[in-house]
Amino acid sequence: MKALFALLILAAASLMPVTASAVNVKSLDMGKNVQVWYVEDHTLPMIAMTAALPAGSAYDPAGKPGLAAFTADMLNEGAGNLTSQAYQSALSNKAIRLSMTPTRDYLVISLVTLKENAKEAFRLLGLALTRPRFDPDAISRVRAQIVAGLQEEDVDPQDVASKTFMATFMGDHPYAHPINGTVASISRISRNDLRTFARTHWVRNGLKLSISGDADPDTLKMLIGSAFGQLAVKWAPPLPAPKRLGAPGTKVIPMPVPQPNVVMGLPGILRSDRDFIPGYVANYILGGGGFSSRLMQEVREKRGLTYGISSSLDTLRKAGIFAVQVATRAAAMRQTVDVARATMKDFAETGATEKELADAKTYLTGSFPMAFSSNAGIAGQLNSFQRAGLPIDYIGKRNALINAVTLDDVKRVAKRLLNPNKLTIVIAGSLPGRSAPARPLPGPGKPIQPATPPSKPAVPKTGAPGPKPPVSSTTAAKPKEQARMPAADAPAPNPHP
């Protein structure tokens, strides 16, 4: 009953209404090379934390892709004198939620606990980070789980297209290999590999930490010290800059599927670029705004070629990527690609309308507070800002930056980003037929020839509607969780830039 009550408290805490303007973010001094932001909120007796360690898949050694993610999956599989079962029981008995999400740049760790259990929660996390067991039976079990997941991905055209796109687009850079590795590479990873990676990448320097909840600064210092104070004070090796981005052309991965998937991409911009915010707004208008976006209107609404198409402007520490993802029936793939390219070309040449820009600003500024609707959401969102290198006062400036974007800004950045002739195109499935001759897109109010709607896609394994984000799905693996909580408790899956 006590555990059930604790779960209900945590679920209720996730629904507390909070606005971005009401979030008072402060910095906590935990020593050189450690960044800690916190929000003190005594509304409910809970604490949420998100931490990022320099332990992403880009640090995987040559020949062993997936090592960072494999090591992350072992974080709650036993530590100190606690076996895997004992460790996970210690978490669940106190209603402590611990999840690990390996990304290309970082290992992101999330912790949610009641205030009364916070000391134990942070102690257990510190034990896992500094004294992981890596027991052979746990390694074998987790290895089998990873391999089973990879085998499923190998027959999913969406996963195949996304992974092959990154491999093609990034070339020989560490970002190119899949976060979770391959069946062959996971089979080669040894216990010593796991121990070595944890020792060299679960380190103190470069730690980015955000906390929201019922704790004062002195308490937070004690909790943070117990979890991270014993980490080695050293740096992970630096990541190289990409030698090139993109491989213009079309690559087809043959798969016997009725609905091929395609990912199309171009070099993007880094988060520090002055054009990022205008680019973010431009992307929303072009393909990030759901049914209101240009791509959705042209590809789905006017032609019935797909049930969903989306674009994203993704940023990694060393690279930016603009990408479009869509699935359609095999016979319509060429037309779908052609229309998407033409829409990008038209947008680069003409820019946005006043209404499109006004609608984008309304949504992007109005939805921003939703990212701060829970302590877990606040911690997760703040940590995403830390990882992007943004200042601590960014929350107060963000909407003004969005509202300052002009039509000229959108047109300038669209022209800078969108060159359909340089697209890297990866199709998982087939590409029958030839491209139709290029012709102007029909303008507003002009009739078009009705198209045959695509067959209704099968429901994805997760049950989530619509396609995955094209590259976001390859920049972060699925989180591994302990004591799964209601969905409302989780931070927003797509943090606001």
Secondary structure, DSSP 8 states (H G I E B T S, - for coil): -HHHHHHHHHHHHTT----GGG---EE----TTEEEEEEE--SSSEEEEEEEES--GGG--TT-TTHHHHHHHTTTS-BTTB-HHHHHHHHHHTT-EEEEEEBSS-EEEEEEEEGGGHHHHHHHHHHHHHSB---HHHHHHHHHHHHHHHHHHTT-HHHHHHHHHHHHHHTTSGGGS-TT--HHHHHH--HHHHHHHHHHHSBSTTEEEEEEES--HHHHHHHHHHHHTTSB----------S-----EEEEEE---SS-EEEEEEE---TTSTTHHHHHHHHIIIIISGGGSHHIIIIIITT---S-EEEEEEE-SS-EEEEEEEE--GGGHHHHHHHHHHHHHHHHHH---HHHHHHHHHHHHHSGGGGGSSHHHHHHHHHHHHHTT--TTHHHHHHHHHHT--HHHHHHHHHHH--GGG-EEEEEE---S----------TT---------------TT---S---TTHHHHB---EEES---GGGS--SS---
